[in-house]
Amino acid sequence: MTINAEEKPVLLVGGYGKTGRRVAERLQARGVPVRAGSRSATPAFEWTDRETWAGALYGVRAAYITYYPDLAAPGAADEIGALVEAALKAGVRRLVLLSGRGEEEALKAEEALKASGADWTIVRCAWFNQNFSESFLLDPILAGVVALPVGGVREPFVDADDIADVAAAALTDDRHIGKLYELTGPRLLSFGEAIAEIVVATGRKIRLEQISVSEFSNLLVAEGVPDELIGLLLMLFTEVLDGRNESLANGVFEALGRPARDFADYARDAAETGIWAPRRRRAVGE
């Protein structure tokens, strides 16, 4: 039986992470079926097991590609190139890649996609706002002290909802084929300034404590962060967050015709969900 193109799902490689679940919501709202590309899905997808790729790609119309743990990780470009080749072999030509700003390995992955002959779109992003509320910075925010090996370097923090809006548009509108969108927020903020916005939104006392790289590494080990993620975070904080990204881009407007979301608006909305509210300690016997 032949499956109509409209009935074919979009594969979300990487499953439902910070951007993947948001892309899924937007596609499903448009009546587009989705398939999670994760080890727990059926069919399963695992970056470390290429035997799973063909099954995950079978019968899909397009794919949104995110890489775990991050496209900056060594060897990521080779994996992206291999997946793109597998996608084209499976007849999947429409590919949207989530890339990273100022990351050498990410640039290699972008070039591999561009040279593949696929109908590609690249969504190149700065540091996510949601790293403060949905990732490794959440617990330090809740504790009131965020210890990082950063100084006054500024980052054009971008919102995951903007990323998802652009990705969903690219997956459903041919006008975005062959486009590279560089996404940033509308302002440059240091980590201290970003935390100050969260302080305003929550009314809590939260401070940034600057620590050395070795202290940061020891802190991550003590918190039980996986080794591969520790290596990635150390690379990001020592190499990528060196000021190379202290500039704004206009990708959100280019793709969607509207301005990017401001960090203050993100902080206000996140605070309203209660995600940063102090957690009550359970009493003995509760």
Residue pairs with C-beta under 8 A, 6 or more apart in sequence:
3 59
5 61
7 33
8 33
8 59
8 60
8 61
9 32
9 33
9 34
9 35
9 59
9 60
9 61
10 27
10 32
10 33
10 34
10 35
10 60
10 61
10 62
10 63
10 64
10 171
11 34
11 35
11 37
11 45
11 56
11 57
11 60
11 62
11 63
11 64
11 92
12 20
12 23
12 24
12 34
12 35
12 36
12 37
12 63
12 64
12 66
13 37
13 45
13 56
13 63
13 64
13 65
13 66
13 67
13 83
14 20
14 37
14 38
14 65
14 66
14 67
14 68
15 36
15 37
15 38
15 40
15 41
15 45
16 24
16 36
16 38
17 66
17 68
18 128
18 130
18 134
18 135
18 160
19 66
19 98
19 160
19 163
19 164
19 167
20 36
20 64
20 66
22 160
22 161
22 163
22 164
23 34
23 64
23 164
23 167
23 168
23 171
24 34
24 36
25 164
26 164
26 165
26 168
27 33
27 34
27 168
27 171
27 172
28 34
30 168
30 172
32 171
32 172
35 41
35 56
35 60
36 45
37 45
37 56
37 63
38 44
38 45
39 45
39 46
39 52
41 56
43 52
43 55
43 56
43 58
44 52
44 55
44 56
45 52
45 53
45 55
45 56
46 52
47 67
47 68
47 79
50 82
50 86
53 83
53 86
54 86
54 90
57 63
57 86
57 87
57 90
57 92
58 90
60 90
60 92
61 92
61 94
62 92
62 94
62 95
62 96
62 171
63 87
63 92
63 94
63 95
63 96
64 96
64 98
64 167
64 171
65 80
65 83
65 84
65 95
65 96
65 97
65 98
66 98
67 73
67 76
67 79
67 80
67 98
67 109
69 228
69 229
69 232
70 76
70 100
70 103
70 232
70 236
71 77
71 80
71 98
71 99
71 100
71 103
71 105
71 106
71 109
72 100
72 103
72 104
72 105
72 106
72 232
72 235
72 236
72 240
73 105
73 228
73 231
73 232
74 105
75 105
76 105
76 106
76 109
77 105
77 106
77 108
77 109
77 111
77 112
80 97
80 109
80 112
80 113
81 109
81 112
81 113
81 116
84 95
84 112
84 113
84 116
84 118
85 116
87 93
87 95
87 118
88 116
88 117
88 118
93 118
93 119
94 118
94 119
94 171
94 177
95 113
95 118
95 119
95 120
95 121
96 120
96 121
96 122
96 123
96 167
96 170
96 171
97 109
97 110
97 113
97 120
97 121
97 122
97 123
98 123
98 125
98 163
98 167
99 106
99 107
99 109
99 110
99 122
99 123
99 124
99 125
100 106
100 124
100 125
100 240
101 124
101 125
101 126
101 182
101 184
101 245
102 240
102 244
102 245
103 240
106 124
110 122
110 124
110 180
113 120
113 122
114 120
114 122
119 174
119 177
119 178
120 177
120 178
121 170
121 176
121 177
121 178
121 179
121 180
121 181
122 179
122 180
122 181
123 163
123 166
123 167
123 170
123 181
123 183
123 251
124 180
124 181
124 182
124 183
124 251
125 158
125 163
125 183
125 184
126 155
126 156
126 157
126 158
126 183
126 184
126 185
126 245
127 155
127 156
127 157
127 158
127 241
127 245
128 135
128 157
128 158
128 159
128 160
128 163
129 157
129 158
129 159
129 160
129 185
129 261
129 263
129 266
129 267
130 159
130 160
130 266
131 137
132 138
132 141
132 194
132 195
132 198
132 267
132 270
133 141
133 270
133 275
133 276
134 160
136 225
136 229
136 233
137 146
138 275
138 276
139 223
140 146
140 147
141 195
141 198
141 206
141 276
142 276
142 278
142 279
144 204
144 205
144 206
144 207
145 206
145 207
145 209
146 191
146 195
146 206
146 207
146 208
146 209
147 208
147 209
147 210
147 211
147 215
147 216
147 219
148 191
148 208
148 209
148 210
148 211
148 216
148 237
149 210
149 211
149 212
149 213
149 215
149 216
149 237
149 238
150 190
150 191
150 208
150 210
150 237
150 241
151 190
151 210
152 190
152 192
153 190
153 191
153 241
153 242
153 243
153 246
154 188
154 189
154 190
154 193
154 243
154 246
155 188
155 189
155 190
155 191
155 194
155 241
155 245
155 246
156 184
156 185
156 187
156 188
156 189
156 245
156 246
156 247
156 248
156 249
157 184
157 185
157 189
157 194
157 263
158 183
158 184
158 185
158 252
158 260
159 185
159 260
159 261
159 263
159 266
161 261
162 183
162 185
162 252
162 256
162 260
162 261
163 183
165 252
165 255
165 256
166 181
166 183
166 251
166 252
166 255
166 256
169 176
169 255
169 256
170 176
170 179
170 181
170 255
176 255
179 254
179 255
181 251
181 252
181 254
181 255
182 249
182 250
182 251
183 249
183 251
183 252
183 260
184 247
184 248
184 249
184 251
184 252
184 260
185 248
185 260
185 261
185 262
185 263
186 248
186 259
186 260
186 261
186 262
187 248
187 262
187 263
188 246
188 247
188 248
189 197
189 263
191 208
192 208
194 263
195 206
195 207
195 208
197 263
197 264
197 267
198 204
198 206
198 267
198 270
198 271
198 276
199 205
199 206
200 264
200 267
201 264
201 267
201 268
201 270
201 271
201 276
202 267
202 271
202 276
202 277
204 276
204 278
211 219
213 234
213 237
213 238
216 233
216 234
216 237
217 230
217 234
220 229
220 230
220 233
221 230
225 233
252 258
252 259
252 260
252 261
253 259
253 260
270 276
